[in-house]
Amino acid sequence: MNDDDVLADGPVGPDRAPRRPAAHGRRRAALPSDAAPAPRDDDAVLDGFADDDSIDRDHELLADETVDAHHEEPEVREGGIGEIHDLADEHDEYEAHDVERAHRSSLRTILPALLVIVVLLGVGVGGYMGYRWLTSASSSSQDEASEFPGPGGDPVTIEVSPGDTGGDIASTLVDAGVIKSSGPFTTAFAANPDAATISPGTYTLKKEMTSSDALTLLLDPASRAGTRVTIPEGMRMSAIFQRLSDATGVPVADFEAAAQDYRALGVPENPANSAEGYLWPGTYDFKEDATATDILSAMAAQMQTELTERGVAPEDQHRILTIASIEQKEARSSDDFGKVARTIDNRLQGVGEAGGRPMNLQLDSTVAYFSNIESISTTNAQRQTDSPYNTYLHPGLPIGPISNPGGAAIDAAINPPEGPWLYWVTVNTDTGETKFATTKAEHDANVQQWKEWARTRG
């Protein structure tokens, strides 16, 4: 409703004064005080206070003029006050209409926007769900295309080599017909923390398996095929042959014959003409039909890998392996490997009280080796026996390694700690406590301590 409608609809008659809109869109009644007062007599104003009669006459004139100005009877003036209340009611009603109209206008503005938002949300959710369904279906079909249905058929043997990654194993399985493609297996391998525990060796699986089933079998110890053998560090070759024979059933004579042609095993030519020291200790899984040559070749190949990774030049291999093999026999603790290596080098260089003159190593371990005994305690007769391994009789290092060293001993031989030592002796063979000395007098005191300990042992 606009202001013109208000003016048109409002009644005009003897009981109501005409209505008009108030300023700023607000309307008010024409109050009696809005009527212009009658002109005042300037003289009366100037006279100040008049007598009572004049005052009464003035009142009567004012009343008459007011009535004339409005052309209304006194009752009409009273009716004007009633009009005030009516106009106030209409004003409230008008404001209520304004609020309702504003509310309707707001709804008309908001509703289309809300409808658009709802439609967009519906389209978005529907599109997302459709995308999920399509991609899920596509992924499922791809997985089905890249996997055998399982559970598998004929048994097949596969080999996991040292250093193989999940991708390497997957390729081996694909080539053997165990799984259809490498993708699902590498995904399963990466998602399973236990997959990292799969060790090199031979495993019996089945052809046409699912990737998850193949991984499960690789983690199952019962799936291992062939024979697992562990070779300790510092074991001499003759003892290794016996341990390998006991585990595989291959005769010791076969290992001895294979070792005669050591270069055919991958061992470099060396002054000792032997594979001693060149067989990497550790745990191996050999196939059931593996020969002595197969087994020794695998151990020799692993030693070459270890030396190459450590940056040992081919011309330094024999010296490093010889020193490391002595460490394995002379020191009971790996913490002493480096000190043994440094002491050997100091004696060969003639440092300290040696006065620049190289000293014979005088190692019982080298005498025990050519005497073919396990104890490093030797007799005087043994120490007087001529052999290229006898470091009492011959200067320098023995002709070759006296055992097959592991990684810690090799590392110590490559980078021994600094120190002035020229002697060492194990003063307690039960605990392996070893004392190092820089002078002969200090060393003699340590030897006496060892003798006293030995007497207490009977």
Salt bridges, closest charged atoms under 4 A:
ASP34 OD2 - ARG28 NH1 3.39
ASP86 OD2 - ARG16 NH1 2.84
GLU90 OE1 - ARG19 NE 3.67
ASP92 OD1 - HIS91 ND1 3.70
GLU93 OE2 - HIS97 NE2 3.66
GLU95 OE2 - HIS91 NE2 3.39
ASP98 OD1 - ARG101 NH2 3.05
GLU100 OE2 - ARG104 NH1 2.90
GLU269 OE1 - ARG263 NH1 3.33
ASP285 OD2 - ARG224 NH1 2.86
ASP285 OD2 - ARG228 NH2 2.89
GLU306 OE1 - ARG310 NH1 2.72
ASP345 OD2 - ARG342 NH1 3.42
GLU374 OE2 - ARG236 NE 3.99
ASP386 OD1 - HIS394 NE2 2.73
ASP411 OD1 - ARG310 NE 2.64
GLU418 OE2 - ARG342 NH2 3.54
ASP430 OD2 - ARG457 NH2 2.85
ASP444 OD1 - LYS440 NZ 2.79
